[in-house]
Amino acid sequence: MGSSRGAWLLLVLSFSSAFVSVWGQNGTVNGTVNGTANATANATVYVYPSCNGVEIVYQLQEVLRISPNASKLVDQPYRFEANLTVNNKGYSTVDSWGVGLNWRNREILVSASGDSGTLTPEDGSAYPANVSQGCVLLPASLITLHNEIETAGDITQSQKSFTLVGTEFGNPKNPMPSNVNFTTPGYNCSIPKLYGNDTMHTCCLEPNNNITLTNDDSFHIPEYGDFTITYDVLSTYATNYQAQVTISNNSPVGRLDNWALNWTWQESEFIYSMQGARPKFADTQVCVNGLAAKSYQPAPGLDINSALSCSVTPEISDLPLQKQNDTTLGNVKYCCRNGTILPAIIDPSKSKSAFTMQVYKVQPYNIDALHLVPPINFNLVNSSYTCGIPKRIAPSLFPDPDTTLNYNKPAQKTWQVSCNVTTGPKKPPPKCCVSFSTYLNDSIVPCPTYACGVLPNPNPTQCNANTSAMLLPYSALTMRPENRTAQLLAWASILHKEVPNPLPCPDNCGVNINWHVVSDYTKGWSARMSLFGWSNVTYPDWFAVVEMPQALPGYEKAYTFNGTLVNGTLIPPTNTSLVVQGNPGYNNYLLGSDQAKTGVSVLQSVISFTKKTTPGIDVKGRAGFPTKVWFNGDECAVPDTWPTSGTFRNSPKAFLGGLLLLLVTLLCGPLELL
């Protein structure tokens, strides 16, 4: 009887369980209860195909509707949580790796962390990060994927898991990414396969089957971006270490002015002293109220109240030139230049900036001199560059100050951070633009509409952002853009051109560069390059880079500027780019317009070319005009068209005026006005 009752009870419980399960399934839409509530992880264990490479599994754990409650379903936010597992089942140990994810629901990633460390977006974005266009996640610090051969199958060393938490929008009928892959060069990933509605799997085969074993002293190959940040530990002790940070300019067109650098400490370290630079804030209360006070009692030679910076994200800036030989604040090679870093082609001695600092560790890490962890999230503040993660490279070598000795001392450890020009949606707008003109045409092709972006608080009724800029007469070139309206209307009337209503928006650029083809004859040709400073910003030691693949092999001379060909540094073939700069004490300052006597700051030079090395060049066509221009490291907006003979009005006076200007410039130097 008891047995019969037990059987009936078991049957009832089973039925109830099944009923609850079915009820729950009927209330879910692809893991979301009625599209509004929670979804929990699927307990199904999937069997994946054999993989002799790196296996990546993305498994959705939860989707939860969150506030605010949007009126449109497409704008409703949802919290999602997923596990990302990377398992090395191949022959090679992998030190440098990343995972690419393509999203499709306007995702914002809030965190990506696991027991082994954290993952950070490759473009240097801080969390929360907009990853709606896809992203590559890299380990914030070195996380090695050992192979199972060298670990005897210890998956704790070959497999790493991370929890991804973020927000997505819309009815998440399919909250999974559209693609996942392994970004290490040479690996070939299979098309990701979806298991159920919550799991995605791919296998990425390695380029060869050579067995590699881990070497604790293995290093990444140095990667030289536009700017490189080198973090050298010079000496180390149990509680602290001495570090040198060097910012190097590897780009022929890049430049930093008033540089500022920040990062994030991984283990609550603090800066006790520094030479060659200075943090923006001390934040000593962080030390006094935090782990530093627990780690270090007041003692002679160490008072945390005197720490230079206790911030977890310190912001460091350069010192002025007069501190260069200060034995307390400066006295570091490459320090103290007011934050200016120039390309090596301009001045090799000014292409680096460096500073040293004494860094203290806190509990429980302040007992081991060999425990050294670099900061992460390096960022060149307010610049157009995005920095990657620190990668350990072979220790830097520091030569003995006595140059007669053949002796180099290596750093204890060295990490390198590569920073490159920001691309994609996060790329900042240009700060300069280019206009084109020629002796064959009385009209100037102006800078594009809104070339340098929209000014704060724009009034959209005042101008048309979607209309091409109107042609300019020469008389308007030296006028401030906001004062050209009457000239534009009169010129449009002369040319019988339709006038848009409202008028096109201005370019809003602080610097305008005009490229004017002055002459074209049998053996050569010439152009005039003019720089206009419309803002109140003064540019000392300015430089510009002009890219002209077809014309620059015939470059001869810049008459009042200093011109230097860049040999194959930018894009092949060689001799396609020209660096121009002012001559010291003469025209190396582009003044702010408020400092110019005429209210217009202008610098210009005639540049001559030969046709011996460029036979058949079409100077009257595209070849006579730059394809790209940079000013002080920023790429300028360039028109997508150029003036030609017969397109608008032709005037023999323009040709004679160009020859006269060439003659005057050769004899007298640059003119104040055109």
C-alpha positions in Angstrom: 0.0 0.0 0.0 2.8 2.4 1.0 4.5 1.5 -2.2 1.3 2.2 -4.2 0.9 5.6 -2.5 4.6 6.4 -3.3 4.0 5.6 -6.9 0.9 7.8 -7.1 2.8 10.6 -5.4 5.7 10.3 -7.8 3.3 10.3 -10.7 1.6 13.5 -9.4 4.9 15.2 -8.9 6.1 14.3 -12.3 2.9 15.6 -13.9 3.1 18.8 -11.9 6.8 19.3 -13.0 5.8 18.7 -16.6 2.9 21.2 -16.3 5.2 23.9 -14.8 7.8 23.2 -17.5 5.2 23.5 -20.3 3.6 26.6 -18.8 7.1 28.2 -18.6 7.8 27.3 -22.2 4.5 28.7 -23.4 5.2 32.0 -21.7 8.6 32.5 -23.3 9.6 34.0 -26.6 13.1 32.7 -27.5 14.2 32.9 -23.9 12.2 36.0 -22.9 9.0 35.6 -20.9 6.3 37.3 -23.0 9.1 39.4 -24.4 9.3 41.4 -21.1 10.7 39.3 -18.2 13.6 37.0 -17.4 15.2 34.2 -19.4 17.4 31.7 -17.6 20.3 29.7 -18.9 19.6 26.6 -21.0 20.8 23.6 -19.1 21.3 21.6 -22.3 24.8 20.2 -22.8 25.7 20.3 -26.5 28.2 18.1 -28.2 30.5 20.0 -30.6 32.5 18.7 -33.5 36.2 17.8 -32.8 38.4 20.9 -33.0 42.2 20.8 -33.5 42.6 24.6 -32.9 41.0 27.2 -30.8 37.4 26.6 -29.9 35.1 29.5 -29.1 31.7 29.0 -27.4 29.3 31.9 -26.8 26.4 30.9 -24.5 23.6 33.2 -23.6 22.7 33.1 -19.9 20.0 35.7 -19.3 17.9 38.4 -21.0 16.0 40.7 -18.8 13.8 43.7 -19.6 15.0 46.8 -17.8 13.8 50.4 -17.4 12.9 52.7 -18.9 9.7 51.4 -20.5 10.0 52.6 -24.1 6.9 53.5 -26.1 8.3 51.7 -29.1 9.3 48.0 -28.8 12.4 48.7 -31.0 13.7 51.1 -28.3 13.1 48.9 -25.3 16.3 48.1 -23.4 17.2 44.6 -22.2 20.0 43.4 -20.0 21.9 40.4 -21.4 24.5 38.1 -19.8 26.5 35.6 -21.7 29.5 33.3 -21.2 32.4 33.4 -23.6 34.7 30.4 -23.5 38.0 30.2 -25.4 39.6 26.8 -25.4 43.0 26.0 -27.0 42.8 22.5 -28.4 45.6 23.0 -30.9 49.3 22.4 -30.9 50.5 26.0 -30.3 50.4 28.1 -27.1 48.9 31.5 -27.9 49.9 34.6 -26.0 48.5 37.4 -28.2 44.8 36.8 -29.0 41.4 38.4 -29.3 37.8 37.4 -30.0 35.8 39.3 -32.6 32.0 39.6 -32.1 29.5 41.0 -34.6 26.4 42.4 -32.9 23.0 43.3 -34.3 20.8 44.7 -31.5 22.6 48.0 -30.8 24.5 46.4 -28.0 26.3 48.3 -25.3 28.9 46.2 -23.5 29.2 47.0 -19.8 31.8 44.4 -18.7 33.7 41.4 -19.8 35.5 39.6 -17.0 36.5 36.2 -15.6 38.7 34.5 -13.1 41.7 35.0 -15.5 41.3 38.7 -15.9 39.2 41.1 -18.0 38.7 41.7 -21.7 38.7 45.2 -23.2 37.7 46.5 -26.6 40.6 46.7 -29.1 39.9 50.3 -29.9 40.6 51.3 -26.3 37.0 52.2 -25.5 36.2 52.2 -21.8 33.1 50.4 -20.4 30.3 50.9 -21.0 31.3 50.7 -24.7 29.1 51.0 -27.8 29.7 47.7 -29.7 26.8 47.9 -32.0 29.1 48.0 -35.0 31.0 44.9 -33.8 34.1 44.8 -31.7 37.3 42.8 -30.9 37.8 41.9 -27.3 41.4 41.6 -26.1 42.8 40.6 -22.7 43.5 43.7 -20.7 46.8 42.1 -19.5 48.6 39.0 -20.7 46.4 35.9 -20.6 48.1 32.9 -22.2 46.2 30.1 -23.8 48.5 27.1 -23.2 48.1 24.0 -25.3 47.0 20.7 -23.7 50.2 19.0 -24.8 52.4 21.1 -22.5 50.0 21.0 -19.6 49.0 17.3 -19.8 45.4 18.2 -20.5 45.1 20.7 -17.7 42.1 22.7 -19.1 42.5 25.4 -16.4 45.5 26.5 -18.4 44.2 26.0 -21.9 40.6 27.2 -21.4 39.5 30.7 -20.3 36.0 31.8 -19.6 34.5 35.3 -19.3 31.1 36.7 -18.4 29.8 39.4 -20.8 27.2 41.8 -19.4 25.5 44.4 -21.5 22.4 46.1 -22.8 20.6 45.5 -26.1 17.6 47.2 -27.6 14.4 45.9 -29.3 12.4 42.7 -28.9 15.3 40.2 -28.5 13.8 37.4 -30.5 17.4 36.5 -31.5 19.8 38.2 -29.0 22.8 36.2 -30.2 25.7 37.8 -32.1 25.7 37.2 -35.9 29.3 36.0 -35.9 32.2 35.2 -33.5 35.8 34.5 -34.5 39.4 34.3 -33.3 41.4 37.4 -34.4 45.0 36.0 -34.1 46.6 36.1 -37.6 46.8 32.8 -39.3 43.8 31.2 -37.7 41.0 30.2 -40.0 37.6 30.0 -38.2 34.7 27.9 -39.4 31.3 29.5 -40.0 29.7 29.7 -36.5 27.0 27.2 -35.8 24.0 27.9 -33.6 22.9 25.3 -31.1 19.4 25.8 -29.9 18.7 29.5 -29.4 21.3 30.3 -26.9 24.7 28.8 -27.9 27.1 29.6 -30.8 30.2 27.6 -31.6 33.2 27.9 -33.9 36.5 26.2 -34.4 39.5 28.1 -35.6 42.3 26.0 -37.1 45.9 27.1 -36.6 48.2 27.7 -39.6 50.5 24.7 -38.7 50.8 21.7 -36.4 54.1 22.6 -34.8 54.1 21.9 -31.1 55.2 25.0 -29.1 56.0 25.1 -25.4 55.6 28.1 -23.2 58.7 30.1 -22.2 58.2 32.4 -19.3 60.5 34.8 -21.0 58.7 34.7 -24.4 57.8 38.2 -25.7 55.5 39.8 -28.2 57.0 41.2 -31.3 57.0 45.0 -31.0 54.2 46.7 -32.9 54.9 50.3 -33.9 51.7 52.3 -34.3 51.4 56.0 -35.0 52.5 56.6 -31.4 54.0 54.0 -29.1 54.0 54.1 -25.3 56.8 52.0 -23.7 56.4 51.1 -20.0 59.8 50.1 -18.6 60.4 48.8 -15.1 63.9 50.0 -14.4 64.3 48.6 -10.8 62.1 46.6 -8.5 61.7 45.9 -4.8 59.1 44.1 -2.7 57.0 47.2 -2.0 57.8 49.5 -5.0 59.4 49.8 -8.4 60.9 52.6 -10.5 59.4 52.9 -14.0 60.0 55.0 -17.1 57.2 55.9 -19.5 58.2 56.9 -23.1 55.9 58.2 -25.7 57.4 57.9 -29.2 56.1 59.3 -32.5 56.4 56.8 -35.3 54.2 58.7 -37.8 55.5 61.0 -40.5 52.3 63.1 -40.2 51.4 62.8 -36.5 51.9 65.4 -33.8 50.9 65.9 -30.2 50.6 69.3 -28.6 50.1 69.6 -24.8 49.9 65.9 -24.5 48.2 64.3 -21.5 48.3 60.6 -20.8 46.1 58.6 -18.4 45.7 54.9 -17.6 44.1 52.6 -15.0 46.0 50.8 -12.3 45.1 47.2 -12.0 46.0 46.6 -8.3 45.4 50.0 -6.7 49.0 51.2 -7.0 49.9 54.8 -6.3 52.6 57.2 -7.6 54.9 58.4 -4.8 57.3 60.6 -6.9 57.9 61.6 -10.5 60.4 63.3 -12.7 59.8 64.7 -16.2 56.1 65.1 -15.9 53.3 65.8 -13.4 49.9 64.3 -12.5 46.9 66.6 -12.8 45.6 65.8 -9.3 47.1 64.3 -6.1 44.0 62.6 -4.8 45.8 61.8 -1.5 42.5 61.0 0.2 42.4 57.9 -1.9 45.6 56.7 -0.3 44.7 57.9 3.2 41.3 56.2 3.2 42.2 53.1 1.1 44.6 50.2 0.8 47.7 52.4 0.9 47.0 53.4 4.5 46.5 49.8 5.5 49.7 48.7 3.7 52.0 51.4 4.9 52.1 53.0 8.4 53.7 56.4 8.6 57.5 55.9 8.6 60.6 58.0 7.8 60.9 58.3 4.1 57.4 57.2 3.3 54.4 59.3 4.2 51.3 58.5 2.1 50.1 62.1 2.7 53.0 63.1 0.5 52.2 60.8 -2.4 52.1 62.5 -5.7 49.1 60.7 -7.1 46.7 58.2 -5.5 44.1 58.2 -8.3 43.3 54.9 -9.9 43.2 56.7 -13.2 45.9 59.4 -13.0 46.3 61.9 -15.7 49.9 62.9 -16.5 51.1 65.9 -18.5 54.5 67.2 -19.6 56.5 69.9 -17.9 57.5 73.3 -19.4 60.9 73.7 -21.1 62.4 75.6 -18.2 62.1 72.5 -16.0 64.3 70.4 -18.3 67.5 70.6 -16.2 65.7 70.8 -12.8 67.3 68.0 -10.8 64.1 67.6 -8.7 61.3 67.9 -11.2 63.0 67.3 -14.6 66.4 65.9 -15.6 65.0 63.1 -17.7 66.0 62.6 -21.3 63.2 63.7 -23.7 61.3 65.4 -20.9 59.9 68.9 -20.5 58.9 70.2 -23.9 55.5 71.7 -23.1 53.8 68.5 -24.3 54.9 68.8 -27.9 55.9 65.6 -29.8 56.9 66.1 -33.5 57.5 63.6 -36.2 61.1 62.4 -36.5 61.3 63.8 -40.1 60.6 67.3 -38.6 63.0 67.0 -35.6 64.2 63.6 -34.4 65.2 65.1 -31.0 61.6 66.2 -30.4 59.9 62.9 -31.5 59.8 61.4 -28.0 58.7 62.4 -24.5 59.6 60.5 -21.3 59.2 60.6 -17.5 60.1 58.4 -14.6 58.1 57.6 -11.5 58.3 55.6 -8.3 55.3 53.3 -8.0 54.2 51.7 -4.7 52.2 48.4 -4.6 49.6 47.7 -1.9 48.5 44.5 0.0 48.6 41.7 -0.8 51.1 42.4 -3.7 53.7 44.4 -1.8 55.8 41.4 -0.6 57.2 40.2 -4.0 59.7 42.2 -6.0 58.9 40.0 -9.0 55.2 40.8 -9.0 55.0 43.5 -11.6 51.7 44.3 -13.4 51.4 47.2 -15.8 48.5 49.7 -15.9 45.8 49.3 -18.6 43.4 51.5 -20.6 46.2 53.8 -21.8 44.7 56.9 -23.4 46.2 60.0 -25.1 43.7 62.5 -23.7 41.9 64.7 -26.2 43.8 63.3 -29.2 42.7 61.6 -32.4 44.5 58.4 -31.4 43.2 55.2 -29.8 45.5 53.0 -27.8 45.6 49.2 -27.5 46.4 47.0 -24.6 49.9 46.7 -23.1 51.9 43.8 -24.5 55.1 42.5 -22.9 58.1 42.8 -25.2 61.8 42.1 -24.8 63.3 44.4 -22.1 64.5 47.8 -23.3 68.2 48.4 -23.2 69.6 51.5 -21.6 73.2 52.5 -22.6 75.7 53.6 -20.0 75.9 57.4 -19.7 79.6 57.0 -20.3 79.6 56.5 -24.1 83.1 55.1 -24.1 81.8 52.0 -22.4 80.2 49.3 -24.4 77.6 48.5 -21.7 73.8 48.3 -21.8 71.6 47.7 -18.8 68.2 46.0 -19.6 64.9 46.9 -17.9 63.5 44.4 -15.5 60.3 44.2 -17.6 59.0 46.1 -20.6 55.5 46.6 -22.0 54.5 48.3 -25.1 51.2 50.0 -26.1 50.4 50.9 -29.7 48.3 53.9 -30.5 46.8 54.6 -33.9 44.6 57.2 -35.5 41.0 56.6 -34.5 38.8 55.4 -37.3 35.1 54.6 -37.8 32.2 56.4 -36.0 34.5 57.5 -33.1 36.9 59.4 -35.5 36.8 63.1 -34.5 36.0 65.6 -37.2 38.9 67.3 -39.0 40.3 70.6 -37.8 41.4 71.9 -41.2 40.2 71.8 -44.8 41.5 72.4 -48.3 40.3 74.5 -51.2 41.4 74.2 -54.8 42.0 76.8 -57.5 43.9 77.2 -60.8 45.0 80.0 -63.2 42.7 78.4 -65.8 39.5 79.2 -63.8 38.2 82.2 -61.9 36.3 80.1 -59.4 37.7 78.5 -56.3 36.4 75.0 -55.3 35.8 75.7 -51.5 36.1 73.5 -48.5 33.2 71.0 -48.1 30.1 72.0 -46.1 30.6 71.3 -42.4 34.1 70.0 -43.2 35.1 70.3 -39.6 31.8 69.4 -38.0 28.9 71.3 -36.5 29.5 74.1 -34.1 27.9 73.8 -30.6 24.2 74.7 -30.4 23.7 75.2 -34.2 20.6 76.8 -35.6 19.6 74.4 -38.4 17.3 77.1 -40.0 20.3 79.4 -40.7 22.1 77.1 -43.2 21.7 73.9 -45.2 23.9 71.1 -44.1 23.0 68.9 -47.1 23.9 71.3 -49.9 27.4 71.4 -51.5 29.4 74.5 -50.8 29.1 77.3 -53.3 32.0 78.4 -55.6 34.1 81.3 -54.4 35.5 84.2 -56.3 39.2 85.1 -55.6 38.2 88.2 -53.7 36.5 86.1 -51.0 39.5 83.9 -50.3 41.0 86.3 -47.7 37.6 87.1 -46.1 36.5 85.3 -43.0 33.9 82.6 -44.0 31.1 84.3 -42.1 31.6 87.5 -44.1 31.5 86.0 -47.6 27.7 85.9 -48.1 27.5 89.0 -50.4 30.5 87.7 -52.4 28.9 84.3 -52.8 25.6 85.7 -54.0 27.2 88.1 -56.5 29.5 85.4 -57.9 26.6 82.9 -58.3 24.7 85.6 -60.2 27.6 86.2 -62.5 28.0 82.5 -63.2 24.2 82.1 -63.5 24.2 79.5 -60.8 21.2 78.6 -58.7 21.4 79.8 -55.1 20.2 77.3 -52.5 17.8 78.5 -49.8 19.0 78.5 -47.1 22.6 78.8 -48.1 25.1 75.9 -47.5 26.6 75.7 -44.0 30.2 76.9 -43.5 33.1 74.5 -43.1 33.8 75.6 -39.5 37.5 74.9 -39.8 40.1 76.9 -37.9 42.7 76.4 -40.6 42.1 76.5 -44.4 44.8 75.5 -46.9 44.4 76.8 -50.5 46.2 74.9 -53.3 46.4 77.1 -56.4 48.0 75.9 -59.7 49.9 79.0 -60.8 51.4 77.8 -64.2 51.8 74.9 -66.5 54.5 74.9 -69.2 56.5 72.4 -71.3 59.2 71.5 -68.8 57.4 72.0 -65.5 54.7 73.7 -63.5 54.2 75.5 -60.2 51.6 75.8 -57.5 51.0 78.2 -54.6 50.2 76.8 -51.1 48.5 79.3 -48.8 47.6 78.8 -45.1 44.8 80.8 -43.5 44.3 80.9 -39.8 40.7 81.8 -39.0 40.6 80.9 -35.3 42.4 82.7 -32.4 44.8 79.7 -32.0 48.4 80.3 -32.8 50.4 77.4 -34.3 54.1 77.6 -33.5 56.4 75.3 -35.5 53.6 74.3 -37.7 54.0 71.7 -40.5 51.8 70.2 -43.2 52.0 67.0 -45.3 50.8 67.0 -48.9 50.2 63.7 -50.7 50.4 63.8 -54.5 51.3 60.4 -55.9 51.6 61.5 -59.5 53.2 64.9 -59.1 55.7 64.7 -56.2 58.3 62.6 -58.0 58.8 65.9 -59.9 59.1 68.1 -56.9 61.9 70.7 -57.2 61.6 73.4 -54.5 59.4 75.2 -52.0 60.6 78.8 -52.2 59.5 80.3 -48.8 58.6 77.1 -47.0 61.0 74.3 -46.1 60.0 71.2 -48.1 61.1 67.6 -47.6 60.0 64.5 -49.6 58.9 61.5 -47.5 60.4 58.5 -49.1 57.9 55.7 -49.0 56.8 56.2 -45.4 53.2 56.7 -46.1 52.0 54.7 -49.1 54.1 53.2 -51.9 55.5 54.1 -54.4 58.1 56.4 -52.9 58.2 60.2 -53.1 54.5 60.6 -53.0 54.3 62.9 -49.9 55.8 66.3 -49.2 56.4 67.7 -45.7 56.4 71.5 -45.6 57.1 73.7 -42.6 58.0 77.3 -41.9 61.5 78.6 -41.6 62.5 79.5 -38.0 62.2 83.2 -37.2 60.5 83.9 -40.5 57.3 82.0 -41.1 57.2 79.1 -38.7 54.3 80.7 -36.7 50.7 80.6 -38.1 49.3 83.4 -35.9 45.8 83.4 -34.5 43.6 85.8 -36.5 43.3 88.1 -33.4 47.1 88.7 -33.6 47.3 89.3 -37.3 47.5 93.0 -38.2 45.0 92.6 -41.0 42.7 90.3 -39.1 43.7 87.5 -41.5 46.6 85.2 -40.7 48.2 84.1 -44.0 51.4 82.2 -44.9 52.2 81.1 -48.4 54.9 79.8 -50.7 55.2 78.9 -54.4 56.3 75.3 -55.1 57.9 74.3 -58.4 57.8 70.9 -60.2 59.7 69.5 -63.2 58.2 67.2 -65.8 61.4 65.3 -66.4 60.5 62.6 -63.9 56.7 62.8 -64.5 56.2 62.9 -68.3 52.7 63.2 -69.5 51.4 64.4 -66.1 47.9 66.1 -66.4 48.5 69.2 -64.3 45.1 70.6 -65.5 43.4 67.5 -64.1 43.5 65.6 -60.8 47.2 65.1 -60.8 47.8 68.8 -60.1 46.0 68.8 -56.8 46.7 67.0 -53.5 44.7 63.8 -52.7 45.4 64.1 -49.0 46.6 66.9 -46.7 47.6 66.9 -43.0 48.1 70.0 -40.9 49.9 69.5 -37.5 49.1 65.8 -37.6 45.4 66.2 -38.3 44.0 65.0 -41.7 42.2 67.9 -43.5 38.9 67.6 -45.4 39.6 67.7 -49.1 37.1 68.5 -51.9 36.0 65.6 -54.1 36.3 67.8 -57.2 38.8 70.2 -58.6 38.7 73.3 -61.0 39.3 72.7 -64.6 39.5 74.8 -67.7 36.1 75.3 -69.3 34.1 74.1 -66.3 33.3 77.7 -65.2 34.7 81.0 -66.5 38.1 81.4 -67.9 40.1 84.6 -67.7 43.5 85.5 -69.2 43.8 88.0 -66.3 44.0 85.1 -63.9 47.0 83.6 -65.7 48.8 87.0 -65.8 48.0 87.5 -62.1 49.4 84.1 -61.2 52.7 84.9 -63.1 52.9 88.3 -61.4 52.3 86.7 -57.9 55.0 84.1 -58.7 57.5 86.8 -59.6 56.7 88.9 -56.5 56.9 85.9 -54.2 60.3 84.8 -55.6 61.6 88.3 -55.1 59.9 89.4 -51.9 58.9 86.2 -50.0 55.4 85.4 -48.7 52.7 88.0 -49.0 50.4 89.2 -46.2 47.4 89.0 -48.5 46.8 87.3 -51.8 
